[in-house]
Amino acid sequence: MTLNKAKGRMFRSVGWTFNPIAGCTHDCLYCWAKSLNDRWGKPFEPIFREAFLKDKMPNDGSWIFVGSMGDTFCSGVPDEWIYKLFSFIKKDRSNNIFLLQTKNPGRLHEEDISYELEEIKDKVILGTTLESTWDDVSDYSKAPPPYERAYSLINKKRDGFKTFLSLEPLAEFDLEMMKIWIVKISPEAIEIGLENYTNYTTKPSDEKIIELINWIDSNGFNYVLKENLQWLTQKGDYVQNLV
């Protein structure tokens, strides 16, 4: 079985991970999956494991995180692989929802990919990562800048797609801009966490993190904190209603 039960530091909003396409060309220095391959002495270039598309989905109503070990829509992935993935999702008869998470959501607007994506709109949630609001994150990532990711996902939300946000690893950001993006994206869920294994990003102040979380909570967005922010639950009145 090519599905894996989600656990540990994986998104808590999902039940399973699924990696028919693995690897990535964004070269994010903080990337856990890339660091694993580095330790194993393996390249992290995209690969297609077409045999995974023969797997049977669990039919348990959970989210299936597609591409936990890479980025399905990075520039190094051929369109053909994406079309085969979409065809698999289209034919799937389970009650699962597929989370398509990418730091390159602009690719979702390319004509052919956008057309194919419309065919599976009811089966997918489109997600992106916003670790910051700054224009330039090139010190630690070759992915498109966060503002491009945000507005690409905003436009897919306007097209009627469900959305998801990962604010991890949360780096220094502009609070008001982040609020605007979250409102416009209106995600089904938000995951919030800090850099886990490395120290490439600039950590926001505790006060700013708490203010963001309180605002997210007071505006009714579903959210969860990753393990490295669980200490906030000990802050008493500083955090209003952590889940």
Buried (B, 14 or more C-beta within 10 A) or exposed (E): EBBBEBEEBBBBBBBBBBBBBBBBBBEBBBBBBBBEBEEEEEEBEBBBEEEBBEBEBBEEEBBBBBBBBBBBBBBBBEEEBBEBBBBBBEEBEBEBBBBBBBBBBBBBEBEEBEEBBEEBEEBBBBBBBBBBBBEEBEEBBBBBBBBBBBBBBBBBBEBEBBBBBBBBBBBBBEBEBBBBBBEBBBBBBBBBBBBBEBEBBEBBEEEBBBBBBBBBBEEEBBBBBBEBBEEBEEEEEBBEEBE
